[in-house]
Amino acid sequence: MSSNRRKNANLLPVAKILLVAMVLLTIGGGALYYVNAKNEVHRYGQRKKELERELLAVATKDEVVTSRISKLCSYEALRKRQSLEREAFAKLVPVADTLVVRLQDRFLSPVESQLRHVSNPQPAR
Amino acid sequence: MAVSSRRRAMWMGGIVASGFTVFSFRLVELQVAKSDHYRALAFEKHSIRQTIHARRGGIGDINGIPLASNEPVKTVVVDASVVKNAEVLAEALSWHLELPLAAVRERLNKKVESGDSGEKKPSRYIVIKHEVSENVAEALAAELEKKKVRGMFFEQNAVRVYPNGSMLSHVVGYVNRENKGMEGVERSMDEWLKGRDGFRYTERNRRGSEMVAFRRMESPPRDGATIRLTVDMALQDIVESEMDAAMKQFRPKMATCILMRPTTGEVLAMANRPHYDLNQRDGVPVESRKNRAIMDMIEPGSTFKIVTTAGALESRLVRPESGIYCEHGRFTYGGTILHDSHHGYGELSVNDIIVKSSNIGVAKLGIMLGEQRLYEFIRRFGFGDRTGVQLPGEIGGIIHPPSRWSKISITHIPMGHEVGATPMQVVNAMCTIANRGKLLTPQIISSITDAAGKVIASYPTAEVRQVIAPEVAEALVSALKEVVSKKGTAALAHVPGFEVAGKTGTAQKISAGGGYEHSKYVVSFAGFLPADKPELCCLVLLDEPIPGSTPYYGGYIAAPIFSKIAQRAVRHLNLPPNPDFLKLAGSLAKNEDGGKR
């Protein structure tokens, strides 16, 4: 049969179409992924900012409390309290020198079984 | 396709292609040729440089007790352009910030001229109050949120607080509004304390909020270092309370006390009167802010006799037991008469010249030494130079060279007249004797630690020079021990259980019109203990005390203060008492009248 009489058929270039579709899908998917990733970056950025704010708030609170503790424990505060207590019933009595016991260094015997001192010599009163 | 339609298609294609070519050229021009220019413009428009402030380092004592720290505070600011209900906002601000309502209203109504049209618009930045505490700020924000009032925001700041108020005020110092050290350690260690601010380049969106994803170059801040002093606050408390008691009893014009560890040169306590509260500095006179221990020049008086005697002994002109004729209390030299206070002595040993504090005896030692040698010894003890303690504003005092001395200077300088010395120099000279002749640089900074707590600098003991031989210092210590005995001038400086060595000083003050005042004195006592193995050296100095019924001598005014301070200090330091000196102290206590000066 001659070629002129061959029936004309519209063949679909399936392979080409599929290739184009694949390329377009890849590009589209990539673009969507890119946009999503960008959004994620912004979301995490906001979260980071919030965490930074929270951290700052905690650090600030810590500083406030530390400052308050140091004020309440200061010698100045102690003095004021002492003077108040001197006027009130809870009076602080200074420890008399005769009541102070000073411990000396442990007596080390060269022989393990030897008896050791268990008390310090008492200062004259 | 007909020829005409093909031509039209070609024309159209050509026009479109030309259009694209033009656009492409423009794009290339914008993106490639002028990219740097436009990138810079965009960066300028959207990006901002955020400063990340460094925190100022703290100051603590040797045990880490905080002496200066930071307290977070807020500045209350209002953007009046977005305020809808100004009256509610004004009432809330007035109530929480304790401000008059009328004043707040006036501030909120403040209008500024718009740049282009000159039209008056509500201000976008009105500072309502500085240094608002966190608690108040929180309460204010909660109320405004509840009432849905917009337009107020806070700026985070910090103020420097000094938990111990007036204690150690001259040493710690303070900062100004810009957080710059102005006095004391705050000033001398400012470079370490202030740290270094960080920065960050970031971008803002249309509403002005930061876009964290577009943060660029970032340099983190370096917080200031923490300074640890050699001062022990427990000892400082002892010194301060005894100074307060002395101020009440003797009402001096000023007073100074320095407590040091002679073997290391560490300053354990330092107090001056008058003093001031570091948290309430407004209206405090300059005189009260002065650290007199290092900035005030005094004639030291008899405490200076240790220098002359040390010089004479070191030069081997005399021995401790050598006899010096003391002219029975009246010595004429260079046309002027020199007296010994109260008593006239015949012959005194060099040792007894110190014990009795004889002016004539020490003047004769000065004459024996000669002008040049005496001058050299004075300088060797550190007088005339700054001691080098790490505090700002220290002066070196005045020691004139022999070429400027008068005929009688050689008799006056040996007993501590005609010289200008700081209390720090006097106590450091006494430390030199206690330290068996070694002059050390006084230290007030123990170490510097970074924000992570790592020690980045420390200050070891710094020896300046060996001023006198250890044997000579030993001989002087023997004499100084006798000063604090019933035959010496400072019996009242005794400390039960400890052998004390020291020297009293009573100097007449220089009159404004020349000569000396007859009723104004500077009294002092400088001493150390235990005498044979010194752990503490202390100077007590009072300027113009009003002694009342007490004689105006250092042995009666300054020595008992020294004794009280030392008794409490040895207990704090847990120094073991020597039972031999408990007995001696008992006999001394009965002989308090035996003390002369």
Contacts between the chains, C-beta under 8 A, distances in Angstrom:
chain1	res1	chain2	res2	distance
A	41	B	213	4.5
A	42	B	211	7.1
A	42	B	212	7.9
A	42	B	213	5.2
A	44	B	212	8.0
A	44	B	213	7.6
A	45	B	211	6.6
A	45	B	212	3.1
A	45	B	213	4.0
A	45	B	215	8.0
A	46	B	212	6.6
A	48	B	212	5.3
A	49	B	210	6.7
A	49	B	212	5.0
A	56	B	156	7.6
A	60	B	72	4.5
A	60	B	134	6.4
A	60	B	156	7.3
A	61	B	134	7.3
A	63	B	70	6.3
A	63	B	71	6.8
A	63	B	72	5.1
A	63	B	158	7.7
A	64	B	71	6.7
A	64	B	72	5.8
A	64	B	133	8.0
A	64	B	134	5.1
A	64	B	135	8.0
A	66	B	69	7.0
A	67	B	69	5.6
A	67	B	70	7.3
A	67	B	71	4.3
A	67	B	161	5.8
A	67	B	163	7.8
A	70	B	65	7.9
A	70	B	66	4.3
A	70	B	69	5.9
A	70	B	163	4.4
A	71	B	161	7.2
A	71	B	163	4.8
A	73	B	65	7.9
A	73	B	163	7.6
A	74	B	65	7.9
A	74	B	163	3.8
A	74	B	164	4.8
A	74	B	165	7.5
A	75	B	164	5.5
A	75	B	167	5.8
A	75	B	233	5.7
A	75	B	236	7.5
A	75	B	237	4.8
A	76	B	163	6.9
A	76	B	164	4.9
A	76	B	165	4.3
A	76	B	166	7.3
A	76	B	167	6.0
A	77	B	163	7.6
A	79	B	237	7.6
A	79	B	241	7.8
A	97	B	496	7.2
A	97	B	571	7.6
A	100	B	571	6.8
A	102	B	574	6.8
A	102	B	576	5.4
A	102	B	577	7.5
A	104	B	576	7.0
A	121	B	579	7.9
A	123	B	497	7.4
A	123	B	577	6.4
A	123	B	579	5.2
A	123	B	582	6.1
A	124	B	579	5.7
A	124	B	582	5.5
A	124	B	583	6.5
